[in-house]
Amino acid sequence: MKQALLLFVFFLSFSAIGFSQASNQRLALNTPSKKIEIKVFPNPVTNHFSIKNNKEVKEIIVFNMIGRALKRYNYVSGQKYFVGDLPKGMYLIQFLGPKNKIITTQRVSKR
C-alpha cells in the first residue's frame, strides 16, 4: 500500500513538473525579446572608451570586479569616457536605460 501511494505521489509530482516546464517554454516562446547590442571600444582600454551611438542608454557605470561603483557617466552621443586614473585590471561597465533599467553589462580590460 505504501509503495503504491509513493508511486502515485511520484508520478503526480513528475507530471506537475513536466507541465510547468512546458508552460514556461511556451511562455518564453511567445514573449518577444528585445536584445540591445552595445559595443565598447577599444577593448582593452587604456585611457578612454567609447560606445557606438545608442538611443537607449542614459547612464554608464564602471564597477570593479568586487561590485563597487567607481565611476558614473551620463551618456552623450560620441563622447569618450575617461578611465585613465583607474589601475590596470578587469572592470564591468553597466549600461542603464530609462527608469534606471539595466540594459546590459560588459566586461572590459584596462591596460
N, C-alpha and C positions, 0 to 999 in steps of 0.2 A: 504494500500500500504506500509506504514512504517513497519507494523508488518510483512508483507511478506518479505520485504527487510532485516529486522533484523533477522528473522528466517533463511533466506538464508545465511547471514553472519555468524550466529552462527553455523550452520551445516558445512559450509565451513571451519571455524577455527577449529571446533571439529575434522573433518576428517583429517585436516593437522597435528594436534597434535597427533592423533592416528597413522598416518602414520610415523611421525618422531620417535615416541616411538618404533614402531615395527621395523623400520630400525635400531635404536640404539640397540635393543635387538638382532637382527640378527648379527650386527657388534660385539657385545660383545661375542656372542657365537662362532664366527669364529676366534677371536683373542686368541692365546694361552697365558695363564697366567703362568709365571714362579714364583712360590712362594718359597722364600728362608726362611727357618726357622733357626733362631739363638737363642740359649738358653744361657741366662745369669745365672750364678750360682756362689755362693749361692745367693738366694734372700729370705730374706733380707740380705743385705751386711753389714759387719762390717768394715773391713779394705781393703780387696781386692776382686775383682771379676774377673772371667774368662769367656770365651765363648768357646763353642765347636769349634773344628777346622773347619774353613770355608775359602775356597779359594776366595770367592767373596769380603770379607771385606778388605778394605785398610786402613781405618781410623775410630776411635771411638771418639765420642764427648759426654761429660757429660754436661747436661743442668739442671739448677734449674727449678722449676715449672713456673717461670716467663718467661723463654725462654733465659736466659743469659747463654752463654757457659762458663763453669767453668774449664773444663779440656779437653785436646786433646791428643790422643794417636795414634801412628802408630801401626797398627795391626801386631803382631808377634805371630805365632802359639805357643800355650802352655804358653804364658806369662800371669802373673797376673797383674791387673791394680789397682794401689793404689788409694783409695778414703778415707783413714782413717782420713785425715785432713778436710774433709767436715762435716758440722754439721748434726745431725740426721734429717731425713725428707725424702720426696719423690723426686726422680730425674728421668730425662728422658735420656736414653742412645741411641744415634743415631749412626747407622752403615752406613758408606759411602763405596761405591764401586768404580770401575774405573770411572774416569772423575768426581769425587765428586758427583755421583748419590746416592741419599738416598735409601738404601736398605730397612731398617725398623727402627722403633723407639720403644723402650720398656721402660716401667715404672719399676723403681727399688726402693725399700725401703732401706734406710740407717739407721742402728741402732748403 
